[in-house]
Amino acid sequence: MSVTGAAAFRAGVAQLQAAGIADPARDVRLLLAHAMGISADKVMLALHDPLPDAVAAALEACLSARANRQPVSQITGQRQFWGRDFIVTPDVLDPRPETETLIAAALDQPFTRLLDLGTGSGAILLTLLAERPAATGLGADLSPDALVVAAANAEALGLAHRAQVIQSDWWAAITGRFDLIVSNPPYIALDEMAGLAPDVRDHEPHMALTDGADGLSAYRAIAAGALAHLAPGGRLMVEIGPIQGAAVASFFVAAGFCDVVVLPDFDGRDRVVSARAPV
């Protein structure tokens, strides 16, 4: 006999709670919506109906994967960021709410030519282009698999005509100048990796998480090359770990940037370092 959506929801919450998932009800709602092929905001309205066998089986597989700490976004294949759905695979970082601090700061002033270093899923690049219809942008990443995801997201969001993606090891393949350069580079130190949640450590791409050293290598590389690729007065903005503000700001000052500031996220932690090229 088929179980109702409500019964499956309760059982799923209990299963994820037992597995140590922090917000089991939220995750079950998202996974049930995915299994049912409906939007998450409609799940609660459908809980009184019996679940078809195929939906129940799909939900069971989703819950098993989540109990094994696979991120919800990888199970469902998407994640919402700044109000848009992005394709997510194990080849890219899961777009995170704290990165919206970088988006908000970047949108605070106009830009027309954008570069996103280490673009991953393209969430930063494509969000900024979607919010600024006159802008064009370039997303660079060392991972060819990540670039496939970024290109798919550009196509899905109707931005492929304004967003180009290329393979590049930081500045190696970058030409031209931009009035805004952004990056969310790998900033977790190698000795911090073991302490990460298994959802992140065991399922997200390590090359996007850590530089294999002190967590600051990417910022050194970005600081060293950014002025050569920024228009006069152009802005550079990078996401950082919460204890890296002073170090990253010092790299930018030493490289010759002006107006170097550290910006907090919604929890009050240092999250973005912003700087400007001399005019």
N, C-alpha and C positions, 0 to 999 in steps of 0.2 A: 504494500500500500504506500502511495506517495506521501511524503511528509509535506507539511505546509512550509511556506517561506519563513514564517515566524519560528517554527521548530528548528529549521535548518540554521537560521540566524543565531538562535540561542546556543545550539550545539557548536557552531563555528566560533562563537565568542569564547565558549568554555575551552575549546581546543587551543585557540591561540593564546588565551590567558595562561593555560598550563604550559605552553611553550615559552612563556616569558615575553610575549609581545607587549609593547608599552600601551598601545591604544587598540585593543582587539576589536571593539565595536566598530570603530572607524574603518579598520581594514576589512572586516567581514562585509560591511556595507558596500565598499568599493569592489570587493571580489564577487559578491553576489550580483551586483549590477553588471559586472563584466560577464559573468556566467549567463545571466538572463538576457544580455544584449540590450539593456536599458540604461538610462542615465542614473547616476547615483542618487539624485534628488527624487527619483520615482520609486526607489526600492521600498521605502516604508509603506507606500500605498499598495504594494503588491504582496505583502507578507501573508495575507490571509489566504492566498490561492495555493493550491497544491503545486509542488515543483515538478515539472516534467522530468522523466528519468534522465534525459540528456543534460538538463540543467543541473540536476543533483550530482551527476557524475563529474561535470565540469567544475562545479563548486568544490567537490571533494579534492580534485586534483589541485585546484588553486590553494585551498587551505593547507594541503600537505606541503606545497612549495613554500608557502608563507611560514608555516611552522618550522621549516628548515632554514628560515631567515632569508629567503630570496625576497628582495624588495617588491612591494606591491606594483610599482611601476614596471618592473621587468616582467611580472606575471601578466599584467594587463596590456603591456606594450605601449603605455602612454602615461604622461604625467601633465597635470595642468600647471602652467606657470604664467603669471601676469594675465590670467584670464583666457589663455589659449592652450589647446592640447598639443603636446609635443610627443612624437614617437621616441620611445626609450628602449634600448637594448642593452645587453651586458657589455657592449663596446663603448658606452658613454656613461658619464656621471648622471645620476638622477638630479634634475634641476631642483634646487632647494629654495625655500622661502627667503632665506637670508640673502641670497643673491639678488633679490628684488631691491635691496639697498643700492646696489651698483646701478641697476636700471633707473631708479628714481634720480640718482645723482647725475647720471648721463643725460637724462631727459630735461634736466634743469636749465640747460642752455642749448642753443641750436647747433646742428651739425648737418653736413651734407655728404661727407665721405668718411666711412667708418671702417676700422680694422678690428677684428676680434681674434686675438692670439690664443690658440688652444681652444678652438671653438666647440669641440665635442659635439653635442646634439644640435648646436646652433641656437640654443635657447636665448642667449644674450644677443647675439647678432640679429636674429630674426625678430625678436621682441622690439628691439630698438628701431629696426627698419619698418616694422608694422606700425609703430607709433609715429614715425616720421616719413610720410609718403613720398617726400621729395628726395630722400637720402638713398644712396647706394652703399653697398658694403662688401667687404672681403672677409671670409672666415678661413683661418689657417690652422692646421692641426698636423701633428706628426703621424697620427694613426689613420691609415686609409679606411679602416672599418668605421671609425668615427665620422669621417667625411661622407661616407655613404648615408649615414643616418642624418647628418646635417643637410645634405642635398635633398633627401626625402622629405624632411621637415620644410625646407624652403618650397618645394613643390606643393606639399599639402596645404601650406598657408598662402599660396598664391604669390610667393615672393621670389621665385626663381629668376625672374627677369631683373631683379635688383640686387640679388645676393650671389656672389661667386665664392666657391670654396676651393682651396688648393692645399696640397701637402707641403709643409714647411717645418723645419726644425728651428723654431722661433723666427729669426729674421732671414734665414738662409735664402728663401725664395721670394721675399717681399720686395716689391719695387714701388716707387711712387711715394706720395705724401698724403696724409690723412689729417682731418681736423679733429678726429676723435679716435683714440686707440683704447680698447678695453681688453681685460683679460681676467679670467679666473683660473690661474695656473695651479699646478700641483704644489701644495704648500705644507703638507704634513711631513714632519721629520721622520726619517726611517725608524728611529727608536720609539716613535709614538704609534706606529702601525699596529703593534700587537694589542694595544689598548683600545682600538676602535671597536665599535659594535660589529658583530658578525655580519649583519646586513650589509655593511659597507666593506669591511675588510675582506670578506669571502666572496663578494659578488660584484663589486664595482672595479673598473680597470685600474690596476695599481699605478700605471704610468700617468693617470690623470689625478691620482691622489698624492703621490710622494715623488720627490726628486731623488730618492735613494740616499739622501744626505741630511743636511740640516733644515730642510724645508724652505730655504731662501735662495736656492740656485736660480730658479726661474726669474725672480725679481732682479737679480744681478744682471742676467742676460737681457731682460726687458729694459732695464735702466740704461744699459750700455748702448742699445741700438735705437731707442725710441726717438731721440731728437733728430736723427737722420731721416726719420719717416713721418715727422709731424710738421704740419704747416706752422708758420709763425703764430704764436698764440693758441695753438692747438692743445687739446687736453689729453692727458693720460690718466686712466682710472683702472685700478686693479683691486680685486677682492683679496683679502688677507685672512689669516688665522687671528684669533682674538688677542694674541700676545706679540704679534709681529709688527704692529704699527710703527713703533719708533725705528726699528731696523730698516723697514722698507722705505719709510720717509727719508732716512739718512742716505740711502742709495740714490734716491731721486734728487735730493739736494746736491749731493756730490757730483751727479751727472750734469748739473746745470739747470735744473728745473726751477720754476718760480711757483709761488702760491701753493706750496705743498701742505696738504691738510689730511688729517685722519678723521674719517666719518664713522659714526656708530650705526649698528643695526637696530632693529626694533626692540631688542633686548638690552640695548645700551652697551653692547660689546663692540670694540673696534672691528670694523668689517671692510672698509674701503679706504685706500690711499689715493687721493686725487692730486694731480699736479698740472702745471701749465708750461708749455714751451715759451721761451722769451719771444717777444714780438720783434 
